Amino acid sequence: MNQQFAGKTVIITGAGKGIGRACAQIMAARGASVIAMARTQADLDALAAEFGAKGIAVDLADSPAARGAMKAAGPADFLINCAGTNVLESVLDMTEDGYEAVMGINLRAALICAQEFARARIAAGGGGAIINVTSIAGHRGFQDHMVYAASKAGLEGATRVMAKELGPHGIRVNAVAPTVTMTELAAAAWSEPFRKDPMMARHPLGRFAEVEDVARTIAMLLSDDAPVITGAVLPIDGGFLAV
């Protein structure tokens, strides 16, 4: 068994489901101690039972709670900002509540978690790495995704700033931009041929991503196999952005 992260600790936001859960499973399988953050205690209990993850129940939309959760997590070697949400609203139908819900989780919470992680890493002498999970929606215009796209594009811009400012402290910061990823919700949403087929036609590999595809790529970027990769946004998209 690959134990490349033995002795390392990783904080994963949005660890209860989907990509975040897959990240928790893969990082634990490769030797890392996992600190899982999620809103649902039952999800955290399941991760604890599965491989001993330390769980922190938190609504990251609450900024003081997000800071408190990061402080409670303590120092860690890695941070995976995976928590995300979406409210489907068109340009003309956008609401303030929808904007706040999406920006609060996808962008503000990610920046707060990264800030607190970086402060703790610098206090500990530097080093470590951050991965921000964004989306191809930050690169292409999808119907009813205006605020979601803005949040993910904003996080990619912030990733580059973080890489510049934290690089002197030995902290690498990268982002991954997945395509449609087969979480339970996505599998249901993209099951209808009228929705699935036009999108699939844009994927040269002929398939969407699985959560494990994304998690393995994140693990690669956190590993010693990527020692000078920082400030990058890596599409995990089956070639979608290439055509």
Number of C-alpha atoms within 10 A of each C-alpha: 6 8 12 15 20 14 10 17 21 26 27 25 28 27 30 26 19 21 24 26 24 20 30 29 20 16 26 22 17 17 17 22 23 26 25 27 31 23 17 17 15 12 19 25 16 14 22 16 11 11 14 15 21 17 24 21 17 19 19 27 19 14 16 12 15 22 19 15 19 24 14 10 18 14 20 21 23 26 24 28 26 24 26 23 13 19 18 14 17 14 11 8 10 16 14 8 10 17 18 15 18 23 24 20 24 29 25 21 25 26 19 17 25 24 15 18 26 26 14 18 23 16 10 11 10 18 17 23 28 28 25 27 26 29 27 22 21 21 15 12 11 13 11 17 20 21 25 28 22 19 26 26 20 17 24 25 14 20 25 18 14 22 22 16 14 21 18 11 16 17 22 28 30 25 28 23 22 24 24 23 23 19 15 10 10 12 15 10 12 18 11 10 10 9 11 15 12 10 17 18 13 17 18 14 13 13 17 22 18 18 20 19 18 24 22 15 16 24 20 12 25 26 15 11 10 12 11 11 14 23 20 17 21 18 21 22 25 19 15 21 15 10 8
